[in-house]
């Protein structure tokens, strides 16, 4: 209440002093000084009445906009400090877009290098005529004072500056009348700069919230894709492993009657294979060494079943055995090489498993000299698609799968992964 009373009194006193000086100036003129300056005082009292009316109107509108009236909300010039949780360039783009969508915006000047935005906003007349010919004292005072006094706030202006910070953009927002600061002693802006400052602040808040929702939706989609890929992989295991297990046990049963030593050897490799195939938690990575033991046991079983039609060559340095690798990824490439490369080939062939490291990157290659890329050996591609998807979900852009023709025959599939890696378990 005291602040509001002081605000109204200040405006009335400023206008009274202005007309008092005008009256003194009138009295100092030789010819005009012979007449009393009562016309000046009469006009002054009428205009001061308009000023007080406009001040009450300004006070009421500020309370409607802000919910309270104090020195900061009543002021014609508004300042805001806004922290945007993006780097300076993104913060500037967001701020520029928010200002350009402000109603009645004019003459937007955007300087990206200096991170500044300047704009003009057409002054809103909140008490305009609702019907042609209808007279409203406040409307007349708001519209005509520009013509009568030449001091009115025809437009407001906006200055916004982004200051770069550590991962954030700090915005200094200034909304003020286009006229000089001295005019604040005589006129009010009807709360328009408060409205502009609040509108830009809300627009920035909304855009930041939209950005956060988009990021959360993208993260949720990634989790969903990850869960779907794991489900597909589990289904693939459920389909493939029993089939492989039944065939191996059937072969072992047959060998127990014809070649017990080879049957015992096959069962030993099967136990080794199953030991490395125990279920893991969803996000747990295996190692190249463990996956190589599983693939070796699998191929040794197939060597017993396929006989001389299958040869195996492994060249993996011992120090690369600790390289993190998603489980069953190497196994998938080996199974593809057997199923689509060597099994269709009448004479069989060779499987190579190679690993090399270079600049903290490890490349693991599974190659064969089988059928290669032809219509008879092409499968559904689900296995390789799952490998690519799992690499993307686990490593992002840090890993890749390349499948090329092997020379002179066959196919070579190479997985490239970081030598050391800690998976993101936030969504696990």
QUIDA-V87468 format. One record per backbone hydrogen bond with DSSP energy under -1.0 kcal/mol. NH is the residue of the N-H (numbers start at 1). CO is the residue of the C=O. E is the energy in kcal/mol with one decimal. If there is no record, write none. Layout:
BEGIN
((NH,CO,E) (NH,CO,E))
END
This chain:
BEGIN
((5,1,-2.7) (6,2,-2.5) (7,3,-2.2) (8,4,-2.2) (9,5,-2.5) (10,6,-2.6) (11,7,-1.7) (12,8,-2.3) (13,9,-2.8) (14,10,-2.3) (15,11,-2.2) (16,12,-2.4) (17,13,-2.8) (18,14,-1.8) (19,15,-2.3) (20,16,-2.2) (21,17,-2.5) (22,18,-1.8) (23,19,-2.4) (24,20,-2.3) (25,21,-2.4) (26,22,-2.3) (27,23,-2.5) (28,24,-1.4) (33,29,-3.1) (35,32,-1.6) (41,37,-1.7) (42,38,-2.7) (43,39,-2.6) (44,40,-2.6) (45,41,-2.8) (46,42,-1.9) (47,43,-2.6) (48,44,-2.8) (49,45,-2.0) (50,46,-1.9) (51,47,-2.7) (52,48,-2.9) (53,49,-2.3) (54,50,-3.0) (55,51,-2.5) (56,52,-2.4) (57,53,-2.2) (58,54,-2.7) (59,55,-2.7) (60,56,-2.5) (61,57,-2.4) (62,58,-2.4) (63,59,-1.9) (64,60,-1.8) (65,61,-2.3) (66,62,-3.3) (67,63,-1.7) (74,70,-2.5) (78,175,-3.3) (80,173,-2.7) (82,171,-2.7) (84,169,-2.7) (86,84,-1.8) (91,87,-2.6) (92,88,-2.5) (93,89,-2.1) (94,90,-2.3) (95,91,-2.5) (96,92,-3.0) (97,93,-2.1) (98,94,-2.0) (99,95,-2.3) (100,96,-2.2) (101,97,-1.1) (102,99,-1.7) (105,102,-1.2) (106,120,-3.6) (109,118,-3.8) (111,116,-3.0) (116,111,-2.2) (117,160,-2.4) (118,109,-2.8) (119,158,-2.0) (120,106,-3.0) (121,156,-3.1) (122,104,-2.6) (123,154,-1.7) (128,125,-1.0) (134,131,-1.9) (140,136,-2.9) (141,137,-2.5) (142,138,-2.6) (143,139,-2.6) (144,140,-2.9) (145,141,-1.1) (148,144,-2.8) (149,145,-2.9) (150,146,-1.4) (154,152,-1.3) (156,121,-3.0) (157,176,-3.4) (158,119,-2.9) (159,174,-2.5) (160,117,-2.6) (161,172,-2.1) (162,115,-2.5) (163,170,-3.3) (165,168,-2.1) (167,165,-1.7) (169,84,-2.7) (170,163,-2.6) (171,82,-3.7) (172,161,-2.8) (173,80,-3.0) (174,159,-2.8) (175,78,-2.7) (176,157,-2.3) (178,155,-2.3) (183,180,-1.4) (184,181,-1.6) (185,182,-1.5) (186,183,-1.6) (187,183,-2.4) (192,189,-1.8) (195,191,-2.1) (196,192,-2.4) (197,193,-2.6) (198,194,-2.4) (199,195,-2.4) (200,196,-2.5) (201,197,-2.2) (202,198,-2.6) (203,199,-2.4) (204,200,-2.4) (205,201,-2.4) (206,202,-2.8) (207,203,-2.3) (208,204,-2.5) (209,205,-2.3) (210,206,-2.5) (211,207,-2.3) (212,208,-2.4) (213,209,-2.6) (214,210,-2.4) (215,211,-2.3) (216,212,-2.7) (217,213,-2.7) (218,214,-2.5) (219,215,-2.5) (220,216,-2.8) (221,217,-2.5) (222,218,-2.2) (223,219,-2.3) (224,220,-2.5) (225,221,-2.8) (226,222,-2.4) (227,223,-2.8) (228,224,-2.5) (229,225,-2.5) (230,226,-2.6) (231,227,-2.4) (232,228,-2.6) (233,229,-2.6) (234,230,-2.7) (235,231,-2.4) (236,232,-2.5) (237,233,-2.5) (238,234,-2.5) (239,235,-1.7) (240,236,-2.8) (241,237,-2.2) (244,240,-2.5) (245,241,-3.0) (246,242,-3.0) (247,243,-2.1) (248,244,-2.2) (249,245,-2.6) (250,246,-2.5) (251,247,-2.2) (252,248,-2.6) (253,249,-2.6) (254,250,-1.9) (255,251,-2.4) (256,252,-1.8) (257,254,-1.0) (258,254,-1.3) (259,255,-3.1) (263,259,-2.0) (264,260,-2.5) (265,261,-2.1) (266,262,-2.5) (267,263,-2.3) (268,264,-1.9) (269,265,-2.0) (270,266,-2.2) (271,267,-2.3) (272,268,-2.0) (273,269,-2.5) (274,270,-2.7) (275,271,-2.3) (276,272,-1.5) (277,274,-1.1) (286,325,-2.1) (288,323,-2.2) (289,321,-2.8) (291,287,-2.5) (292,288,-2.2) (293,289,-1.9) (294,290,-2.0) (295,291,-2.4) (296,292,-2.8) (297,293,-2.4) (298,294,-2.4) (299,295,-2.6) (300,296,-2.4) (301,297,-1.8) (302,298,-1.9) (303,299,-2.2) (304,300,-1.6) (305,301,-1.9) (306,302,-3.7) (307,303,-1.9) (309,306,-1.4) (310,307,-1.5) (311,349,-2.2) (313,351,-2.6) (315,353,-3.1) (320,317,-1.6) (321,318,-1.7) (323,320,-1.7) (325,286,-2.1) (329,326,-1.4) (332,328,-1.8) (333,329,-1.5) (334,330,-2.2) (335,331,-2.8) (336,332,-2.2) (337,333,-2.1) (338,334,-2.1) (339,335,-3.0) (340,336,-2.7) (342,337,-1.6) (343,338,-3.0) (348,345,-1.5) (349,309,-2.7) (351,311,-2.6) (352,367,-2.8) (353,313,-2.4) (354,365,-2.6) (355,315,-1.8) (356,363,-2.2) (358,361,-2.8) (362,417,-3.0) (363,356,-3.2) (364,415,-2.9) (365,354,-2.9) (366,413,-2.7) (367,352,-2.3) (368,411,-1.8) (371,341,-1.7) (374,372,-1.1) (378,374,-1.2) (385,381,-2.1) (386,382,-2.5) (387,383,-1.9) (388,384,-2.5) (389,385,-2.3) (390,386,-2.6) (391,387,-2.3) (392,388,-2.2) (393,389,-2.4) (394,390,-2.3) (395,391,-2.7) (396,392,-1.5) (398,395,-1.4) (400,416,-1.8) (402,414,-2.5) (404,412,-2.7) (406,410,-2.3) (412,404,-3.0) (413,366,-2.6) (414,402,-3.1) (415,364,-3.0) (416,400,-2.7) (417,362,-2.5) (419,360,-2.7) (428,425,-1.4))
END
